[in-house]
Structure formats: C-alpha cells, structure tokens
C-alpha cells in the first residue's frame, strides 16, 4: 500500500518542501531576534534546491513511477509524454526562480511568499500534466490558478501589480467556471469523466449529434484557450503581463502554457478529438498568429511586445496541436520546449534591464554601446522569436508548419509564414533600437548578476547551436508523442 | 480504492518482491543509497548555510536546508531501493542475496 505513493513521490516531495519553506519564511521573516530579515534570496535558493531535487526524483525514478497506474481509480497517467512535460515544467520553474534573486532586491520586493507561490502552482501543474480524469484535471487547475492570481498582485506597493492581480482573478475565475460547466455537460451526456471512457464513447463522434456533448466540448475548449491566452480570449494577457513583476510574467508566460497544452492534448487527442475541436483550434491558431503579429507593432514598452509575442507563439504551438497527428504533437512538444527557452532568455534580460528602470523600448538606445554582450544576446533571442534561421525558433516554426502541411492544413501554414514575416518588424525594431538609434536618454546599465548570466549562457547557447545537432530533441519528442497515443 | 500494484511498464529485471513493505525497502539500502542520502543532505545543508549568510540566519537556514535534503535524500534512496526490489532497476546484488535465502512472494 505504501509503495503506491511512490508513483507520486516527486509531487509529495515538492509539497512537503514548500510547506517547510513556508514555515521557515513565516518564522524568520517575523523574527525580532534576527531583525526581520528579507528572505526572498534565502527562500529562493532553498526553493531552487527543492525544484532540482524534485527533478532528480522524477528523472531518476522514471521506470518506477509507472507503478500504481490503477491507483486512485485511474486519476493519473504516467507515460513518456508526462515525463517530458513535467521535466520541462520543472526546468522552467528553476529558470524563473533563478531570475528572482537580484531583481527582488532592486525592485524592493521582499516578500518571500513569492517563491512559495511559485512552488505551489508547480505542484498543481505536475498533477495537471498527469491528470487522466476531468475531476483530477479541474482539481489541479484550480490551485494553480489561485496561486497565479496572488503572485500577479505580489508587489503590493505597485498599483499596476494590484490591478494585474484583480484583473487576473476576475478574468481567470470566469474560464474556470466555463471549463467546469463543460466537464459537467460531458458527464451529463455520457456519464463518464475518465478520458479512457470518453475515448470509447466519443470515438467516431462527428458533429453536433448531441447538443450536450457539443456544448461540453466547446466549453472545455474555451476554458483552456482562455487560460493559454489564445485569441479571442487573450485580452487580459498584455495588461497582466505588464503589471506583474518581471519574474512572475516570465513564469506566467511559460509554465501554464506547458501544463495546459499537455492537459488539453490528453483531453482532446485521447479523449474526444474530432472535427468540432479541430475547427475551433484551427480558427484560434490563425487568429492568435495574426493578432500576435499585428498588435505588438504599436507597443512602446518592453514587456508588452513580449506579451503579444507570447500570444502569437500560442497560435504557432496550437498549429501543431490542431493537426491531430503524431507529427503535430511532436511539433507541439518541440515548439513548447524552444518557446520556454526563448522566453526564459528574453525575460532574464528584461529583468536585468528593469533594475535600471528600463521600461520603454526607447530606453534601449544605449545598450549596445554600454553592454554589448547583453544587446547581442537580446538580439539573438529576438531573431529566434522571429524565426530567423539557423536559430532554434526557426526549427520550431519549420517543424510546426511542416506538420500542418502534412495533415492537410494548407491554409494554416502560409498564414503562419506570413504572420512570422510581419512579426519580424517589432523583433528587429528592438535590435535596431539597441544598435543603430541614438539613445533618447543615456542610461547607465548595471552589470547583470551571476545567476542571470549563467541562465542566459545556457539558454543562448542552445538557441544558437541547436541547429548543429537537432536529432536528440526530434527523437525524444517523437517518442513522447507516440506514447501520448498509446 | 484499488490498491493493486501493477505497472504500465513491465519490470526489466528479476522481481524480488512485487510490493515490498516499507521496512524491507529501508532495510535493503545499499552503500550507494546511503551515499545518495548523505550527498543530497550535505548539498542541501551547504546551500542552506550559504543562502543564510546574507540575511544573517545561517544556522536556521542550514537546518531548513538539511530537512529538505534529508527528506529528498531519503525519498531518492527509497525510490532506488524499492525499484531494485520490484525489478525496475538493475538488482544483481539483491538477486544473489535473495537467491541464497529464497525469494519471498
């Protein structure tokens, strides 16, 4: 009986570690004896250690964790697809926590709860990725969402942060309700919540033979699309990404995309895929790509184009998912992996620049002259976002459009290519501002701290050199995609 | 609640015990398991100490790091030991030891 809990040992560890960190933070941050020390850095390092140990338990115990797949009435499923997404999630969380150490001091942001509120949704997202039942899925999504609402408002002295948290709470509760409504409609029409049962019932289901099933599938899709900021449910994203502290924005840009993409793949590819969902996702992919390319052009702040870029990249990643084939899922995994690395890279630099009060694109004018390495790294990241070969972003988009053409989506791929070209305008504009424009004001940029430098070195080296030997990533993601169909 | 131990991936190595008890798994720790436990604990204590220098809570941070490391190290060692008994990890040592005693069900 005890060994059944081995199947969820990484999750159990991270829950317990988070609880220990919370107690540690509460006791010592309010300690008069230690003069009320700021504990973000201390709890951050211990939190990073917890995430790395969780990663070790997950990666080293992979064959063992498949035991007890009948435990908890099949609520959770462990397979290669789960491992890949969970490992990517934990790496993204580790990267996000690494960004926090110095930026918390510079922005006078000394709430250690911030680190705890990153670890708690990580635990929920680990469960969400492996969820194989509607109830398990919803019970995992809600703690994740609640923590996100709070960390968006974690910078209490900032009106923008408070506004971001309030908006996120209101606009996040709504899709959660829609998602639950969809699950209840599916249950009411089929009597099933488990994805295996849904797969048997809905195999060959085409069109709206049952209005209940159709409404359920539509509501679930809307709930998920809202959470990953896909068009037309994206309106909240730029304001919330702009108002939140920069490491929070990085976390919100990466982590939920991984977990929700994994979950929606399980729900729809395994559980209930059909023409209904495919049309919805095709439309949202195209709309996200177009809006992500066009809306960022008018932005003048540094973070808002990145928010719109995130919306656009959701569209590209949805392209792979919309195909409904193994190559589509493989391209989705490749896309998410490379997107996570690029986003960590971009936000690490933005976080370093925020320390010198850089908020507007016009403030980047002196960066190439004072910090040329930072400028070059930022430019490389932007070119990778734009899909310029031979950087990693090009490989990601190439494979996504290749998968779209392979499944017969002959309209989707050209739209993606055209929107990529249009989107290059604002990516290259940032590089032009850094290298060729006269600075509006001369800003002395502070040197980047060691943690961010190391993070940037790792992510940038992958972005620039992955084209030399991409086959490990391709073979691993192919295996992961195959396992999602078994 | 279904408490049957079955795995979606079949064990590659001889199965000593399909569902070993906690005491049996903990008693099956080998030298490498203890090394894992001690290493993780040591690393965590060190991280806790170093991260506690700046806020001035070295000792307390060391203890917290030690707790996290002990828990993680024990879970890692337990995972490996259980995996060897269940046949998921290489287990020549366990096979030879239990062959002498006779396999338990």
Interface residues (C-beta under 8 A of the other chain):
Chain A: X1 X2 X3 X4 X6 X9 X12 X13 X16 X17 X20 X21 X24 X27 X28 X34 X35 X37 X38 X39 X41 X42 X44 X45 X46 X49 X50 X53 X56 X57 X60 X61 X63 X64 X66 X67 X68 X69 X70 X71 X72 X73 X77 X78 X79
Chain B: X1 X2 X3 X4 X5 X6 X7 X8 X9 X12 X19 X20 X21 X22 X25 X40 X43 X44 X47 X48 X50 X51 X52 X54 X55 X56 X57 X60 X61 X64 X65 X67 X68 X69 X71 X72 X75 X76 X78 X79 X80 X82 X83 X86 X88 X89
